[in-house]
Amino acid sequence: MRVYQFHHFGNRDKNLIAGLATVNPFLLHSGLVMAEANKGEAHETVIVQNRKARHDFEVLDRFETGIVLRGTEVKALRDGLITLKDSFAAVERGEVFLYNVHISQYKGGNNFNHETERVRKLLLHRNEIRKLTGKTEQQGLTLVPLKIYFKRGKVKVDLGLVRGKKEFDKRHSLAKRQADRDVERALKDRHK
């Protein structure tokens, strides 16, 4: 949902221009109409997604966490220099840490550049950490980062509480996804 501010039009033309701006995005950039995001909206810019995790694991619960980073790491993330291959999180001494996340060194960084695969601390509330501790220790579940993204200028990690899939579960989910695609394709062809 967008709120429009009008600079060169009277009140009677607001509805007309707002309708045209949703149809023709050129009006938003022309200087006549200026779009402004609502305060409640949170624009997310996805940096990287862990697609392999969705294939290998069944996601039971998700947590949005902050992450402690150095300046050159944030700049490298803005350039997209990150991989989540084989990454996981663990609860240790009442804190959550992220392992095996490779953030390449920032080209503009000098001798103060960061280590590429250091352990990074995740920021969660104390009650969320207690919940994760119980589930990972007692039920044998794992914490895996599903995606890393920018939200309101801050780096966030979408942390998933997951259970490993067996080989037949993977085949079953692939067959189900293929069947859903076939049904959608058939419905699309029928409506033509």
C-alpha positions as CSV (number, residue, x, y, z in Angstrom):
1,M,0.0,0.0,0.0
2,R,1.4,3.4,-1.0
3,V,0.5,6.9,0.2
4,Y,0.7,9.6,-2.4
5,Q,1.7,13.2,-1.8
6,F,0.7,15.7,-4.4
7,H,2.7,18.8,-5.1
8,H,1.2,20.4,-8.2
9,F,-2.4,19.3,-8.0
10,G,-5.5,20.3,-6.0
11,N,-7.7,18.0,-3.9
12,R,-10.1,17.2,-6.7
13,D,-7.4,15.7,-8.8
14,K,-5.8,13.5,-6.1
15,N,-8.0,10.4,-6.8
16,L,-7.5,10.7,-10.5
17,I,-3.7,11.0,-10.3
18,A,-3.5,8.2,-7.6
19,G,-5.3,5.9,-10.0
20,L,-3.1,6.8,-12.9
21,A,0.1,6.5,-10.8
22,T,-0.8,2.9,-10.0
23,V,-1.3,2.1,-13.7
24,N,1.5,4.2,-15.0
25,P,4.7,4.1,-12.9
26,F,6.2,6.9,-15.0
27,L,4.1,9.4,-13.1
28,L,5.8,8.5,-9.9
29,H,9.2,9.4,-11.3
30,S,8.1,12.5,-13.2
31,G,8.2,14.8,-10.2
32,L,4.5,15.5,-10.4
33,V,3.6,12.7,-8.0
34,M,5.9,11.4,-5.3
35,A,5.3,8.0,-3.6
36,E,6.1,7.5,0.0
37,A,6.0,4.1,1.8
38,N,3.7,3.6,4.7
39,K,5.3,3.6,8.1
40,G,4.1,0.0,8.8
41,E,5.7,-1.4,5.6
42,A,9.1,-3.0,6.0
43,H,10.9,-3.3,2.7
44,E,13.1,-6.4,2.5
45,T,16.0,-6.7,0.1
46,V,17.0,-10.4,0.0
47,I,20.8,-10.9,-0.2
48,V,21.0,-14.6,-0.3
49,Q,18.6,-17.6,0.1
50,N,19.5,-21.1,1.2
51,R,17.5,-23.1,-1.4
52,K,19.4,-26.3,-0.5
53,A,18.0,-26.1,3.1
54,R,14.4,-26.2,1.8
55,H,15.3,-29.3,-0.2
56,D,17.1,-31.1,2.6
57,F,15.1,-30.1,5.6
58,E,11.5,-29.7,6.7
59,V,11.1,-26.2,8.2
60,L,9.1,-26.4,11.5
61,D,9.5,-22.8,12.8
62,R,11.1,-19.6,11.7
63,F,12.8,-16.8,13.6
64,E,13.9,-13.3,12.4
65,T,17.2,-12.6,14.1
66,G,19.8,-9.8,14.0
67,I,23.4,-10.5,13.4
68,V,26.6,-9.0,14.7
69,L,28.8,-7.9,11.8
70,R,31.8,-5.7,11.2
71,G,31.7,-2.8,8.8
72,T,33.5,-4.5,5.9
73,E,31.1,-7.5,6.2
74,V,28.1,-5.2,5.7
75,K,29.7,-3.6,2.7
76,A,30.5,-7.1,1.3
77,L,26.9,-8.1,1.8
78,R,25.7,-5.1,-0.1
79,D,27.8,-6.4,-3.0
80,G,26.3,-9.9,-2.5
81,L,29.6,-11.6,-1.6
82,I,28.1,-14.3,0.6
83,T,27.4,-18.1,0.5
84,L,25.3,-20.1,3.0
85,K,26.5,-23.5,1.9
86,D,26.7,-26.0,4.9
87,S,25.9,-23.2,7.3
88,F,24.2,-23.8,10.6
89,A,23.5,-22.2,14.0
90,A,24.0,-23.5,17.5
91,V,23.1,-22.4,21.0
92,E,26.1,-22.1,23.3
93,R,26.1,-20.7,26.8
94,G,22.8,-19.0,26.4
95,E,23.8,-17.3,23.0
96,V,23.2,-18.3,19.4
97,F,26.1,-18.4,17.0
98,L,26.2,-18.8,13.2
99,Y,28.8,-21.1,11.7
100,N,30.2,-21.8,8.2
101,V,28.8,-18.6,6.6
102,H,31.3,-17.4,4.0
103,I,31.4,-13.6,3.5
104,S,34.1,-12.7,1.0
105,Q,36.5,-9.9,1.8
106,Y,35.4,-6.4,0.8
107,K,37.5,-5.1,-2.1
108,G,37.8,-1.6,-0.7
109,G,38.8,-2.9,2.7
110,N,42.5,-2.7,3.7
111,N,44.3,-4.4,6.5
112,F,41.2,-4.0,8.7
113,N,39.2,-6.4,6.5
114,H,37.3,-9.2,8.2
115,E,37.9,-13.0,8.3
116,T,35.8,-14.8,5.7
117,E,34.5,-17.7,7.8
118,R,34.4,-16.4,11.4
119,V,31.7,-17.4,13.9
120,R,29.0,-14.7,14.1
121,K,26.7,-14.0,16.9
122,L,22.9,-13.9,16.3
123,L,20.7,-11.6,18.2
124,L,17.5,-13.0,19.7
125,H,15.4,-12.4,22.8
126,R,16.1,-14.5,25.9
127,N,12.8,-16.4,25.8
128,E,13.4,-17.3,22.1
129,I,16.8,-18.6,23.0
130,R,15.4,-20.8,25.8
131,K,12.8,-22.1,23.3
132,L,15.5,-23.0,20.8
133,T,17.7,-24.6,23.4
134,G,14.9,-26.9,24.5
135,K,14.0,-27.9,21.0
136,T,17.5,-28.5,19.7
137,E,18.7,-30.5,22.7
138,Q,15.6,-32.6,23.4
139,Q,14.0,-33.1,20.0
140,G,17.2,-33.3,18.0
141,L,16.3,-30.4,15.6
142,T,18.8,-28.2,13.8
143,L,19.0,-24.4,13.3
144,V,19.7,-23.4,9.7
145,P,19.8,-19.9,8.1
146,L,17.1,-19.8,5.3
147,K,17.9,-16.4,4.0
148,I,19.8,-13.2,4.8
149,Y,18.3,-9.9,3.9
150,F,18.3,-6.1,4.6
151,K,15.3,-4.8,6.5
152,R,15.1,-1.0,7.2
153,G,18.9,-0.8,6.7
154,K,19.7,-3.6,9.1
155,V,21.0,-7.1,8.2
156,K,18.5,-9.8,9.3
157,V,18.8,-13.6,9.3
158,D,15.7,-15.8,8.7
159,L,16.7,-18.7,11.0
160,G,14.8,-22.0,10.5
161,L,14.2,-24.7,13.1
162,V,14.4,-27.7,10.9
163,R,14.2,-31.5,10.9
164,G,16.2,-33.5,8.3
165,K,14.2,-35.2,5.5
166,K,14.7,-38.8,4.7
167,E,15.4,-39.7,1.0
168,F,11.8,-40.9,0.4
169,D,10.5,-37.6,1.9
170,K,12.6,-35.7,-0.7
171,R,11.3,-37.8,-3.5
172,H,7.7,-37.3,-2.2
173,S,8.1,-33.5,-2.0
174,L,9.5,-33.4,-5.5
175,A,6.7,-35.5,-6.9
176,K,4.1,-33.3,-5.1
177,R,5.7,-30.1,-6.5
178,Q,5.7,-31.6,-10.0
179,A,2.0,-32.7,-9.7
180,D,1.1,-29.1,-8.5
181,R,2.9,-27.7,-11.5
182,D,1.0,-30.1,-13.9
183,V,-2.4,-29.1,-12.3
184,E,-1.6,-25.4,-12.7
185,R,-0.4,-25.9,-16.3
186,A,-3.6,-27.8,-17.1
187,L,-5.8,-25.1,-15.6
188,K,-3.9,-22.4,-17.4
189,D,-4.3,-24.2,-20.8
190,R,-8.1,-24.8,-20.1
191,H,-8.7,-21.1,-19.6
192,K,-7.1,-20.1,-22.9
